[in-house]
Amino acid sequence: MGVGAVLEPLVVIVLLFGGTWINRATGANAHRHYARRKSADLVRAASPDSLESGYSSPTTKDGLLIPRSRSPLHIPDGWHKRQVGIFGLTFEVSSPNTAIFQDRLLSRLLRKLPFLVECWYWALVYWTYQLGRAFTAVTLKDDTVDVARRHALQLIKIEQRLGIFMETVIQRNFLLHPRAMTWINWIYSFIHIPGTIAFLVWLYYFTTTRNRIDETQAGKPRGAVSGSPAGPLLYQARRRTLAVCNLLAFVVFTLWPCMPPRLLSDTNIGGQEGELARSYGFVDTVHGTNGAGSVWTENRFCNQYAAMPSLHFGYSLMIGLTIMTIPLPQQRRTVLRIRLTRVRLTLPSWRRLMCLVLGFCYPFIILVAIVATANHFILDAVAGALVCALGWRFNGILLNLLPLEDYFLWLVRIHKPEPSLVTVNPESVDSQSSNEGLLSHAVLS
């Protein structure tokens, strides 16, 4: 494992602390983050419980989604209503209103450093998933390895029938180029978690921090909004998507353990099944003295038989699709006119082109890495894509846990600012010049 035992955790810590600092509230009133216009024709209130599910990203046509909150003179009630939906039925439940704790020390700290809440969410989701994997690993039965091997061989047969069994060809081509193989090992081991955290830091900054009108930031004068018109809704939906992906993946690999290709070459397995598994010639390029093993994948609590589905690819696909489709502030587009014809082509802005290129390249590189290192089959990636799609579509189900969160925060006497949302006419936020003086102040609830 070598330097990876220190490097990757260090990068994760730097990203989390850096994200907290970058997304800190720097305005004169740290709790006054977002703007809302008083005009009724530009503002439409929405409950925080009705956040979009994330099936489709909010678009520029949907307007700028920014938090709206109650007046600071309003004395909050001891209880408030949350909407819970089960099997298509929606009903209200009462839960504690933690706003009564908003002036306590930790509540003020969260108001000043709101990304600390996101660090908590990420740690809760990630470590719940990892502890689940660890529990599965330490409770493996004697025949689980054999079952996982048979499942892997079944996947190979399915891929052969579909004509997509290309893992061995891809790995052999990379093995012919040691330098490329070294790079692809590092990409597999050290990009997954740091890359996901870096994405969350950027998405929060672009959808939330850049839309604070009372702060002067680089490239954004005070009183302007320059982030994504999708606003915090988009960030919250993608964060929930990751949580659903983890939940679905845990269920799958617990019920259907699958061995990664690299373990099929185990020389200690005898019999016809062992010979068949070794005949494919998979090589474990990541782990070992000459590899680039990660601290997250080389420990006694790591479940080696959780190849299906591939969260490496599921995460990267979600990140790539979000970057490709994220609504951007309006920019001038290049209009291409062709002489002698009436054809008029409008080219995307350079920012959109960058989003399309980056959004495609990231999941593609991760896909190549998981296959070339023999850590996943192609069908593992397909399953990861399916998990991503389900998480994208149904992540709103996690909103049913909000009442439980309210009770937890009430027990620890902490208020987590959770503003409601308003939609502002996108025509009023197309340019910075039209932003200045447009939006009035708001107070985070």
ZAPAKE-564183 format. One record per residue (C-alpha): x, y, z; residue in three letters. Coordinates in steps of 0.1 Angstrom, whole numbers, plus 2048, in hexadecimal, padded with zeros to 3 digits. Layout:
<pts>
XYZALA ...
</pts>
This chain:
<pts>
800800800MET 81D817807GLY 81883C803VAL 7F38367FCGLY 7ED82E821ALA 7F4853829VAL 7EE865808LEU 7CA85D802GLU 7BD864825PRO 7D1884825LEU 7C188F804VAL 79E887812VAL 7A589B832ILE 7B28B981DVAL 7948B8806LEU 77B8B7823LEU 78C8D3836PHE 7938E7816GLY 76E8E380CGLY 7638EF82ETHR 77990E82BTRP 771916807ILE 74B91480EASN 74C92782EARG 735944833ALA 748965831THR 72C97F830GLY 72799984BALA 70A984857ASN 716960853ALA 6F2953855HIS 6E5969839ARG 6F095581BHIS 6D6956800TYR 6C096E7EEALA 69B96F7E7ARG 6889897D4ARG 66A9997E4LYS 6569997C4SER 63C97E7C6ALA 63F9777A0ASP 66396C7A4LEU 6619587C5VAL 6509377CAARG 6559277ECALA 65B9027F0ALA 65E8EB80ESER 6808DC815PRO 66E8BB816ASP 6658BE7F2SER 6888BF7E4LEU 68B8B17C1GLU 69588C7BFSER 6B28927A8GLY 6A387F78ATYR 6AB89C774SER 6C18B977CSER 6B18DB781PRO 6B58EF762THR 6BA91475BTHR 695916751LYS 68C90A774ASP 69C929782GLY 6B592F79ELEU 6AC9197BCLEU 6B892B7DBILE 6AF9277FFPRO 69493C80EARG 68E93F833SER 67894D84EARG 67C97085DSER 69597387APRO 67998288ELEU 66596288CHIS 66694D8ABILE 66792989EPRO 64E90F8ACASP 65A8F28BFGLY 64E8DA8A4TRP 64B8DA87FHIS 63C8C4864LYS 6508AD84DARG 64189B82FGLN 64887682DVAL 64086180EGLY 63C83B80EILE 62F8277F0PHE 6218457E0GLY 60F8517FFLEU 61987280FTHR 61187D832PHE 61E89584CGLU 63188D86CVAL 63C8A5888SER 6608A8891SER 6748C08A8PRO 67C8E289AASN 6A18E78A3THR 6A190C89AALA 69E9138BFILE 6C39088C2PHE 6CF91F8A5GLN 6E29368BDASP 6F691B8CEARG 71B9188C7LEU 71B8F98B0LEU 6FD90789DSER 70F928897ARG 72E91488CLEU 719901872LEU 70B922866ARG 72E92F861LYS 73C90F852LEU 71E8FF842PRO 7328E582FPHE 7398D4850LEU 7168C684DVAL 7208B782BGLU 73F8A883BCYS 729897854TRP 71188A83ATYR 72E87C825TRP 73E86C844ALA 71D85D84FLEU 71584E82DVAL 738842825TYR 740832847TRP 71E82284ATHR 726812828TYR 749808832GLN 73E7FA853LEU 7247E5841GLY 73F7D882AARG 7567D1847ALA 73A7BE859PHE 7347A9839THR 7597A3836ALA 75E79685AVAL 73F780859THR 74776F838LEU 73E74A838LYS 75672F82CASP 74372A80BASP 73F74F803THR 75F7507F0VAL 7557337DBASP 7337437D5VAL 7437647CBALA 75A7527B3ARG 73D7407A2ARG 72B76179FHIS 74977078EALA 74C753776LEU 72775776EGLN 72C77B765LEU 74877174DILE 73175973CLYS 716773739ILE 72F78C72AGLU 73B772711GLN 71876C705ARG 712792702LEU 7337966F0GLY 7417AF70AILE 75B79A71CPHE 7787B1715MET 7887B4737GLU 7A679E730THR 7AD7AF70FVAL 7AC7D171FILE 7C37C773CGLN 7DC7B6725ARG 7DF7D6710ASN 7E67EB730PHE 7FF7D173CLEU 8137D771DLEU 8187FB728HIS 8257FB74CPRO 824821750ARG 7FF822745ALA 7F880575CMET 80881777ATHR 7F2836773TRP 7D2822770ILE 7DA810791ASN 7DD8327A2TRP 7BD83E792ILE 7AA82079FTYR 7B88227C2SER 7B98477C9PHE 79F8597B4ILE 77E8497C0HIS 77A8587E2ILE 78E8787DFPRO 77E87F7BDGLY 75B87B7CBTHR 7638927E8ILE 7728AC7D1ALA 7538AA7BBPHE 73D8B07DALEU 7528CE7E4VAL 7508DD7C1TRP 72B8D67BDLEU 7238E67DFTYR 7389047D6TYR 7289097B4PHE 7049037BETHR 7049137E0THR 7229287EATHR 72393C7C9ARG 6FF9457CEASN 7049587EEARG 6FD97D7E6ILE 70A98C806ASP 72E980800GLU 74998F7EATHR 75B9727D9GLN 77596F7BEALA 76497779DGLY 74297E7AELYS 73A9A07BCPRO 7249A47DAARG 7009A27D2GLY 70598A7B5ALA 6FE9667AFVAL 716953799SER 71192E7A1GLY 6FB914790SER 6D791E78BPRO 6CE8FC799ALA 6D79077BCGLY 6DA8F27DBPRO 6BF8DA7CFLEU 6D78CA7B7LEU 6F28C57D1TYR 6DA8B57EAGLN 6CC89E7D0ALA 6EF8917C5ARG 6FA88D7E9ARG 6DB8777EFARG 6E28647CFTHR 7048597DDLEU 6F384C7FCALA 6D98387E9VAL 6F582A7D3CYS 70781D7F2ASN 6E780E800LEU 6DF7FB7E0LEU 7037EF7DCALA 7047E27FFPHE 6E47CE7FAVAL 6F17BF7D9VAL 7137B47E4PHE 7057A6804THR 6EC7917F3LEU 7017897D4TRP 7267897DCPRO 73C78B7BDCYS 7627867BAMET 7767A07A7PRO 788793788PRO 7AA798799ARG 7A377D7B3LEU 79A762799LEU 7BF75B794SER 7C374D7B7ASP 7DB7307B4THR 7CF7207D5ASN 7AD7167C6ILE 7AD6F37B8GLY 7956E07A2GLY 7856E8781GLN 77670878DGLU 797715799GLY 7A870C777GLU 78C71E764LEU 79073D779ALA 7B573E774ARG 7B373874FSER 7A775C749TYR 7C9769755GLY 7BD787769PHE 7D979977BVAL 7D57AD79CASP 7E97CC792THR 7DD7E37AFVAL 7E57CF7CEHIS 8077C27D8GLY 82A7D17DATHR 82B7E07B7ASN 8077EC7B8GLY 7F580B7C5ALA 7DE7FC7DFGLY 7C78147F2SER 7C3816818VAL 79E811811TRP 7A27F17FDTHR 7BF7E0810GLU 7B37DA833ASN 7A67BC846ARG 7827CA846PHE 7807CF821CYS 7677B8810ASN 7797AA7F2GLN 75A79B7E3TYR 7457BA7DDALA 74E7BF7B9ALA 7297C17AEMET 71F7DD7A9PRO 73D7F47A3SER 7388137B7LEU 7588207A7HIS 745823787PHE 72382B796GLY 7328497A9TYR 74685578BSER 727852774LEU 71286778CMET 72E88178EILE 732882768GLY 70D885760LEU 70A8A177ATHR 7278B576BILE 71A8B0748MET 6F68BB750THR 6FC8D576BILE 6EA8F6763PRO 70391275ELEU 6FE938761PRO 6F494673FGLN 71194E728GLN 71395C705ARG 7149406EBARG 7279406CATHR 70F9426ADVAL 71D93268DLEU 70E93D66CARG 71592B64CILE 71594062DARG 6FE938610LEU 6E7926627THR 6CF92E643ARG 6DF91765BVAL 6E692667DARG 6F8912697LEU 6FB91C6BCTHR 71A90D6CCLEU 71B9056F1PRO 72F91B707SER 752911710TRP 747909733ARG 72D8F1727ARG 7468E1710LEU 75E8DC72DMET 7428CD741CYS 73A8B4725LEU 75E8AA721VAL 7658A6746LEU 74489574DGLY 74B87B732PHE 770876739CYS 76D87075FTYR 75685175FPRO 76784473FPHE 78A845750ILE 77C83476FILE 76C81975ALEU 78D812749VAL 79E81176AALA 7877F877BILE 7897E175DVAL 7AE7E4756ALA 7B87DD77ATHR 7A17BE77BALA 78D7CB798ASN 76B7CB786HIS 75A7BA769PHE 7487CF74FILE 7277C375DLEU 7317D077FASP 7337F276FALA 7117ED75FVAL 7037E5781ALA 71480478FGLY 703819774ALA 6E280977ELEU 6E88117A2VAL 6F0835798CYS 6D0838784ALA 6BB82B7A1LEU 6CC8427B9GLY 6C785F7A2TRP 6A385879DARG 69884D7C0PHE 6AF8607D8ASN 6928757E4GLY 6888577FAILE 6A3862812LEU 68F88181ALEU 67A86B82FASN 69786A848LEU 69488F84FLEU 67E88B86EPRO 69787387DLEU 6B288D876GLU 69D8A7887ASP 69B8918A7TYR 6C088A8A6PHE 6C98AF8A3LEU 6B08B78BFTRP 6C189E8D6LEU 6E38AD8D0VAL 6D58D18D1ARG 6E28DB8AFILE 6D08EE894HIS 6DA8E6870LYS 6CF90285APRO 6B88F3840GLU 6A890F82BPRO 68A90A815SER 68E9137F1LEU 68192D7D9VAL 68292F7B3THR 68D9507A4VAL 686959780ASN 6A594F76CPRO 6A396E757GLU 6AB982775SER 6CB96F77CVAL 6DA96B75AASP 6F798375FSER 70999377CGLN 6FF9B5772SER 6DA9AD775SER 6E099C797ASN 6ED9BA7A9GLU 6D29CB7BCGLY 6B99B17B1LEU 6B69997CFLEU 6AE9A37F2SER 6BC993812HIS 6B1973821ALA 6B7962842VAL 6C193D845LEU 6A892B85BSER 
</pts>
